[in-house]
Amino acid sequence: MTDLLAGTTAGSRRFCAGRRGSMADDKSKRGGTDRRRVAGGQGYEVNYFARKHGIGKDQAQKLIDRIGNDREKLNAAAEKLRK
């Protein structure tokens, strides 16, 4: 049996071995229920929401904190802010 990690250091070999089978995101939790929510803890989602509605990132974060992560309610509240 050949060593697939031949030529690597012991530290990087341990790092690679520890990473096998783990993923950063659970791909099974995708679809409609995920799209109906805004992840307030994810900067890229807050930025997208703010740009989409023409509001500041701080305003978007305050809306998410106050209203919750329901996208429909947040969209309605953001539209009211713009008027």
Wavefront OBJ file of the C-alpha trace (Angstrom):
o trace
v 0.000 0.000 0.000
v 1.425 3.378 -0.955
v 1.396 6.389 1.299
v -0.819 8.998 -0.373
v 0.743 11.689 1.745
v 4.360 10.780 0.997
v 6.664 13.746 1.107
v 4.536 15.707 3.568
v 5.510 16.571 7.084
v 3.977 14.756 10.043
v 2.126 17.922 11.099
v 0.446 18.424 7.735
v -0.370 14.713 7.581
v -2.207 14.996 10.899
v -3.991 18.116 9.685
v -5.161 16.395 6.496
v -6.250 13.270 8.344
v -8.284 15.319 10.799
v -10.087 17.115 7.982
v -11.394 14.003 6.238
v -15.147 13.595 6.418
v -15.849 16.971 8.010
v -17.544 19.762 6.134
v -18.043 23.388 7.006
v -21.728 23.408 6.055
v -24.450 20.788 6.302
v -25.489 20.405 2.661
v -28.612 18.470 3.641
v -30.119 21.632 5.161
v -30.793 23.386 1.880
v -33.928 24.354 0.115
v -37.028 26.397 0.807
v -36.790 26.554 4.572
v -33.239 27.848 4.383
v -34.162 30.476 1.793
v -36.989 31.801 3.944
v -34.502 32.938 6.558
v -31.733 35.512 6.734
v -28.717 34.329 8.697
v -27.994 37.400 10.818
v -24.715 35.908 12.006
v -23.397 35.573 8.439
v -21.880 38.833 7.219
v -22.363 38.024 3.548
v -26.115 37.503 4.050
v -26.477 40.750 5.985
v -24.528 42.580 3.260
v -26.692 41.062 0.530
v -29.896 41.968 2.362
v -28.673 45.547 2.896
v -27.652 45.998 -0.756
v -30.888 44.461 -2.004
v -32.952 47.013 -0.088
v -30.614 50.004 -0.377
v -30.046 50.292 3.352
v -26.897 50.278 5.432
v -25.387 47.130 6.891
v -25.985 48.433 10.420
v -29.642 49.124 9.624
v -30.016 45.621 8.182
v -28.433 44.035 11.263
v -30.704 46.047 13.582
v -33.757 44.882 11.613
v -32.644 41.264 11.871
v -32.000 41.629 15.596
v -35.391 43.282 16.169
v -37.638 41.276 13.833
v -35.884 37.925 13.613
v -34.675 36.013 10.582
v -37.956 35.588 8.641
v -37.111 36.929 5.175
v -40.690 37.924 4.302
v -41.104 40.054 7.439
v -37.644 41.556 6.983
v -38.362 42.461 3.350
v -41.555 44.266 4.407
v -39.774 46.145 7.194
v -36.898 47.140 4.924
v -39.336 48.504 2.331
v -40.922 50.681 5.022
v -37.464 52.034 5.944
v -36.810 53.160 2.387
v -40.043 55.200 2.161
l 1 2 3 4 5 6 7 8 9 10 11 12 13 14 15 16 17 18 19 20 21 22 23 24 25 26 27 28 29 30 31 32 33 34 35 36 37 38 39 40 41 42 43 44 45 46 47 48 49 50 51 52 53 54 55 56 57 58 59 60 61 62 63 64 65 66 67 68 69 70 71 72 73 74 75 76 77 78 79 80 81 82 83
